[in-house]
Amino acid sequence: MNMNVKHNDMFYESIRNFSFEQFFSLFKTTSLDISTFWLINSGYDKEGNKKYVHLIIRGCKVRPFFGPHLVSVQNEKGELDTFWVNSLTHLRRNIFHFTDRLSFERSTYLIPFHNSEVLVRIKSIRCFLNIPFRGNENEEPIAPRPKKVRQQLLDTCMQSMVTYISREVNGTKQNIVDEMKRVVDDFCNQLIAMDKI
């Protein structure tokens, strides 16, 4: 399969990690179906050249950004080829032949509007993105990560937060915990408020 993998041809002025507020301000929603948006995936070939590919993710079999996905990619003739891939990691490594180890989400950018010069990194807004389910009804869904693994990931994030707050707030552990609770409550309340607008 000959994909249109281009060399060093990204002329976008602004590639950003959007905050939740910036995302909401741009799209006016907290649930965006990206199956009609162009994405750009970037990576390095075996010679170390940075390259990129335009693609559209049309659907998923399990859940967004996990497992098999239906994608459309521009081929060398400028036409769209649409096909299933086992995973988006497989797409980067085996179809685009990127050799770097960046995840799909870290190396992929959403193009918000036609002729837009702003790219939005998928990783920073993933919780707001939806991809239509295209699995078969009689297929068994893949189980989510074990609770222990999820808890380990959350613990790591919480430890980073405690470390940051303890550097900024002089005081006892109780002061640090109180500040952490306040920050988390404020953040969660703002997120819920976005859904109600």
Phi and psi in degrees as a GROMACS rama.xvg file:
@    title "Ramachandran Plot"
@    xaxis  label "Phi"
@    yaxis  label "Psi"
@TYPE xy
-99.6862  99.6726  ASN-2
-87.2537  157.559  MET-3
-87.2281  75.7521  ASN-4
-91.2331  112.114  VAL-5
-97.8401  158.284  LYS-6
-103.907  125.131  HIS-7
39.4763  55.2696  ASN-8
-128.235  33.009  ASP-9
-98.6374  112.641  MET-10
-107.023  31.9958  PHE-11
-86.2019  134.427  TYR-12
-80.3671  -27.2738  GLU-13
-135.264  110.296  SER-14
-114.526  115.708  ILE-15
-130.455  151.991  ARG-16
-88.7591  107.897  ASN-17
-76.2586  141.897  PHE-18
-76.9552  165.51  SER-19
-60.2654  -39.5522  PHE-20
-64.3528  -41.3597  GLU-21
-64.4316  -40.5632  GLN-22
-61.3734  -48.0732  PHE-23
-63.6963  -39.0962  PHE-24
-63.2937  -36.5584  SER-25
-76.8724  -44.5712  LEU-26
-104.422  -13.2216  PHE-27
57.8988  32.0445  LYS-28
-155.866  159.925  THR-29
-113.016  14.6993  THR-30
-146.783  96.922  SER-31
-109.921  120.105  LEU-32
-78.7113  114.564  ASP-33
-96.7202  11.7632  ILE-34
-70.6826  -6.52519  SER-35
-118.366  7.92784  THR-36
-98.7512  141.399  PHE-37
-74.1922  140.246  TRP-38
-119.72  157.65  LEU-39
-122.365  127.275  ILE-40
-110.059  130.453  ASN-41
-117.005  153.538  SER-42
-172.289  -179.805  GLY-43
-112.368  137.316  TYR-44
-83.0377  -178.28  ASP-45
-68.5354  -16.3937  LYS-46
-90.1924  -0.722851  GLU-47
86.2581  12.7239  GLY-48
-84.2763  135.499  ASN-49
-79.3646  131.364  LYS-50
-134.427  168.127  LYS-51
-146.819  160.148  TYR-52
-137.726  135.622  VAL-53
-86.9037  135.693  HIS-54
-151.04  165.442  LEU-55
-128.829  132.266  ILE-56
-93.6057  114.082  ILE-57
-88.2029  -29.5745  ARG-58
-171.722  167.701  GLY-59
-133.652  154.625  CYS-60
-94.2306  -24.2265  LYS-61
-117.738  -68.1067  VAL-62
-159.601  160.495  ARG-63
-54.8817  131.456  PRO-64
69.0012  15.8021  PHE-65
-136.862  127.864  PHE-66
79.1005  -159.759  GLY-67
-65.711  141.804  PRO-68
-135.89  147.668  HIS-69
-94.5119  120.359  LEU-70
-125.643  152.832  VAL-71
-117.118  129.153  SER-72
-131.846  140.296  VAL-73
-73.5582  129.322  GLN-74
-89.1405  -178.859  ASN-75
-65.6058  -19.1222  GLU-76
-87.7106  -0.697925  LYS-77
85.4897  6.97901  GLY-78
-94.7542  159.873  GLU-79
-92.3464  126.747  LEU-80
-102.61  129.762  ASP-81
-115.328  129.315  THR-82
-158.974  161.729  PHE-83
-87.864  142.482  TRP-84
-123.17  149.489  VAL-85
-61.8933  -34.767  ASN-86
-162.673  165.095  SER-87
-73.8795  -24.7379  LEU-88
-66.5668  -42.9312  THR-89
-58.836  -40.9758  HIS-90
-58.132  -48.4258  LEU-91
-63.7805  -45.6853  ARG-92
-81.0141  -42.1425  ARG-93
-101.802  -21.7176  ASN-94
-101.82  -47.807  ILE-95
-84.1517  -18.2049  PHE-96
61.6942  38.4524  HIS-97
-80.539  137.98  PHE-98
-101.484  -13.9626  THR-99
-71.8153  165.182  ASP-100
-104.004  16.6051  ARG-101
-65.049  144.862  LEU-102
-70.3678  161.583  SER-103
-58.2467  -42.9481  PHE-104
-66.1582  -36.2817  GLU-105
-74.279  -26.3051  ARG-106
-104.428  10.9042  SER-107
-122.846  141.185  THR-108
-128.038  139.153  TYR-109
-88.9907  134.296  LEU-110
-96.0094  106.88  ILE-111
-64.7197  -38.3866  PRO-112
-141.214  155.681  PHE-113
-57.0391  134.658  HIS-114
61.2445  22.3325  ASN-115
-75.7991  143.392  SER-116
-100.975  7.93433  GLU-117
-104.891  134.244  VAL-118
-117.245  141.609  LEU-119
-115.945  120.17  VAL-120
-65.3367  128.705  ARG-121
-59.1043  -39.2105  ILE-122
-55.0598  -39.5269  LYS-123
-76.2943  -15.8595  SER-124
-126.608  14.3704  ILE-125
-52.9846  -37.2756  ARG-126
-65.3152  -15.7653  CYS-127
-97.4108  -4.45883  PHE-128
-98.9246  135.603  LEU-129
-120.536  148.573  ASN-130
-132.046  130.93  ILE-131
-57.2912  140.046  PRO-132
-77.3311  129.077  PHE-133
-129.256  26.6839  ARG-134
-82.6895  169.62  GLY-135
-82.7677  145.63  ASN-136
-60.9552  -33.4506  GLU-137
-89.608  5.03441  ASN-138
-79.3514  139.637  GLU-139
-75.7035  127.821  GLU-140
-68.1032  147.694  PRO-141
-78.1752  132.209  ILE-142
-66.0157  145.583  ALA-143
-66.5382  170.305  PRO-144
-55.3598  147.241  ARG-145
-57.6789  147.877  PRO-146
-56.2968  -36.6597  LYS-147
-62.1907  -40.9749  LYS-148
-67.3212  -44.0583  VAL-149
-60.1794  -41.8763  ARG-150
-64.2806  -38.6577  GLN-151
-61.903  -42.0458  GLN-152
-64.1866  -43.0601  LEU-153
-65.5857  -40.0947  LEU-154
-59.8802  -42.0068  ASP-155
-61.4225  -44.0439  THR-156
-63.4635  -43.0173  CYS-157
-65.3954  -39.5004  MET-158
-62.6804  -39.8833  GLN-159
-62.5842  -40.5756  SER-160
-65.8024  -44.5782  MET-161
-61.0478  -42.3992  VAL-162
-61.121  -45.0394  THR-163
-64.0628  -48.4962  TYR-164
-64.2233  -37.8615  ILE-165
-65.7287  -27.7892  SER-166
-72.5396  -32.0521  ARG-167
-90.2998  -26.9374  GLU-168
-113.745  117.195  VAL-169
-82.0815  131.134  ASN-170
153.42  -164.968  GLY-171
-81.051  170.515  THR-172
-60.9478  -34.1623  LYS-173
-61.9632  -41.1206  GLN-174
-61.5361  -41.8129  ASN-175
-65.0972  -45.1666  ILE-176
-64.4755  -42.0013  VAL-177
-61.1162  -43.3854  ASP-178
-65.6001  -39.8501  GLU-179
-63.5919  -44.1071  MET-180
-60.6182  -42.0232  LYS-181
-62.3154  -45.7603  ARG-182
-62.9742  -45.9266  VAL-183
-64.4604  -44.7347  VAL-184
-60.1809  -45.926  ASP-185
-61.0239  -44.637  ASP-186
-63.1762  -47.5862  PHE-187
-64.4496  -39.3395  CYS-188
-63.7981  -39.2706  ASN-189
-65.2825  -40.0019  GLN-190
-64.5496  -43.0441  LEU-191
-65.8628  -39.6359  ILE-192
-61.2169  -35.5584  ALA-193
-60.0155  -40.7306  MET-194
-65.1662  -24.9813  ASP-195
-88.0526  -9.89172  LYS-196
